[in-house]
């Protein structure tokens, strides 16, 4: 199904997997040994929302009205529920519904 897998591709994917694991495990190890300050905790709590905004802004700048509608839904759901995961799921669902309806907003 996939044909031959090059040794280079396998090495790159394996290397990235190891680096990802070490980064995550290292973060847990460091936070286990150090008591983070209140500002560090606040920053870590805000991180998922910051990642969502970084992803959303790029798509909005490149997108049209459908993307903006879904983006507004994401912001409203995230604000009301404080759940990044739910906001992303609802936003993707909104985008699929708007695109699937074939509605033209231009």
Secondary structure, 3 states (H helix, E strand, C coil): CCCCCCHHHHHHHHHHHHHHHHHHHHHHHHHHHCCCCHHHHHHHHHHHHHHHHHHHHHHHHHCCHHHHHHHHHHHHHHHHHCCHHHHHHHHHHHHHHHHHCCCCCC
